[in-house]
Structures are given as C-alpha cells and as structure tokens.
Amino acid sequence: MADRLATARTALNLQQDHLQQLQTEKQRLALAGAAVINQNACINNLRQIDAAKQQWALEKNKNDAAVPTARDLLPYLKDGVFPVCPEGGTYSLNAVGELPSCNVAGDVLPQ
C-alpha cells in the first residue's frame, strides 16, 4: 500500500511539473505574440511618418536632404497626431531621402 501511495505521489508531482511547464510555455508564446503585434504597429507608424515626410517635401518643394520636424508633419498625419511607438521607442525622422527609424531593435521599415 505504501508503494502505491508513493507511486501515486510521484505521478502527481510529474503531472504538476508538466502543467507548470505548459503554463510557462503559454506565457512565453503570449509575450512573443504581443511583441510581434507591437513591432508591426511600430513599422506601420514608420510607414505613416515616411508618407507624411514625402507629402511634406512635395508640397513644400523640399529636396532629399531636407529634414522635417515632427510639427512639420502633423498636418499630414491622421488627426494631426504624431504616432507613438507602442514599445516606448523614439522615432527619428531623418532626411526626406532616408527612411524614418525607431530605436527599438527590429522595428525597421523594409527598404
């Protein structure tokens, strides 16, 4: 009887360990999914910033070396609001001839 009880306890401990591993993996996958969603949102913001830069340059007759300010771009952004990186990064507008960037690793506009 004592052997059965010990075996049952061992099996229960193994099941609890397995359940804990599954929970940890589930949390890891959820965090990874949220990171991808945030990265995609940031890249979309960079696209909007770049489009606003191009429109600003066209309307203001600016060349590729011109660097707009965030205030310059507000009229060309939705609701006149400058986008914010969902991961807390900082956007660099850069010159018209360059893509805008974010200081969060991996948040890059494809060329």
C-alpha positions as CSV (number, residue, x, y, z in Angstrom):
1,M,0.0,0.0,0.0
2,A,2.8,2.4,0.8
3,D,4.4,1.7,-2.5
4,R,1.2,2.6,-4.4
5,L,0.9,5.8,-2.4
6,A,4.5,6.7,-3.2
7,T,3.9,5.9,-6.9
8,A,0.7,8.0,-6.9
9,R,2.5,10.9,-5.3
10,T,5.3,10.7,-7.9
11,A,2.8,10.6,-10.7
12,L,1.0,13.6,-9.3
13,N,4.3,15.5,-8.9
14,L,5.2,14.7,-12.5
15,Q,1.8,15.9,-13.7
16,Q,2.1,19.2,-11.7
17,D,5.6,19.7,-13.2
18,H,4.3,19.2,-16.7
19,L,1.3,21.5,-16.1
20,Q,3.8,24.2,-14.8
21,Q,5.9,23.7,-18.0
22,L,2.8,24.1,-20.2
23,Q,1.8,27.3,-18.3
24,T,5.3,28.8,-18.7
25,E,5.3,28.0,-22.4
26,K,1.8,29.5,-22.8
27,Q,3.0,32.7,-21.2
28,R,6.2,32.8,-23.3
29,L,4.1,32.4,-26.5
30,A,1.7,35.1,-25.4
31,L,4.6,37.5,-24.8
32,A,6.1,36.7,-28.1
33,G,2.8,37.3,-29.9
34,A,2.4,40.7,-28.2
35,A,6.0,41.6,-29.2
36,V,5.1,40.8,-32.9
37,I,1.9,42.9,-32.7
38,N,3.8,45.8,-31.2
39,Q,6.6,45.5,-33.8
40,N,4.0,45.5,-36.6
41,A,2.3,48.6,-35.1
42,C,5.7,50.4,-34.9
43,I,6.5,49.6,-38.5
44,N,3.1,50.8,-39.6
45,N,3.8,54.1,-37.7
46,L,7.1,54.4,-39.6
47,R,5.2,54.0,-42.9
48,Q,2.9,56.8,-41.9
49,I,5.8,59.0,-40.9
50,D,7.5,58.3,-44.2
51,A,4.4,59.1,-46.2
52,A,3.9,62.3,-44.3
53,K,7.6,63.3,-45.0
54,Q,7.1,62.6,-48.7
55,Q,3.9,64.6,-48.8
56,W,5.5,67.5,-46.9
57,A,8.5,67.5,-49.2
58,L,6.3,67.5,-52.3
59,E,4.1,70.4,-51.0
60,K,6.9,72.4,-49.6
61,N,9.3,71.8,-52.6
62,K,12.0,70.3,-50.4
63,N,14.9,68.1,-51.6
64,D,16.1,64.7,-50.3
65,A,18.4,66.4,-47.8
66,A,15.7,68.4,-46.0
67,V,14.8,67.2,-42.5
68,P,11.3,68.0,-41.3
69,T,10.3,68.4,-37.7
70,A,7.5,66.5,-36.1
71,R,5.5,69.7,-36.1
72,D,6.0,70.0,-39.9
73,L,4.4,66.5,-40.4
74,L,1.4,66.9,-38.2
75,P,-0.9,68.2,-41.0
76,Y,-0.1,65.0,-42.9
77,L,-0.8,62.6,-40.1
78,K,-4.2,61.2,-39.1
79,D,-6.0,63.6,-36.8
80,G,-2.8,65.7,-36.7
81,V,-1.3,63.4,-34.1
82,F,2.3,62.2,-34.2
83,P,2.4,58.4,-33.7
84,V,4.0,56.9,-30.7
85,C,6.0,53.6,-30.6
86,P,4.0,51.0,-28.7
87,E,7.2,49.7,-27.3
88,G,8.3,53.0,-25.9
89,G,10.9,53.7,-28.6
90,T,11.8,57.0,-30.1
91,Y,11.3,57.9,-33.8
92,S,14.0,59.6,-35.8
93,L,12.5,61.4,-38.8
94,N,15.8,61.7,-40.8
95,A,16.1,63.5,-44.1
96,V,13.5,63.1,-46.8
97,G,15.8,60.8,-48.8
98,E,16.2,58.5,-45.8
99,L,13.6,56.2,-44.1
100,P,12.5,57.2,-40.6
101,S,13.7,54.9,-37.9
102,C,12.9,53.7,-34.4
103,N,15.5,53.0,-31.7
104,V,13.8,49.7,-30.7
105,A,15.8,46.8,-32.2
106,G,13.9,45.1,-35.0
107,D,11.5,48.0,-35.6
108,V,12.7,48.8,-39.1
109,L,11.0,49.8,-42.3
110,P,11.8,47.4,-45.1
111,Q,13.8,49.1,-47.9
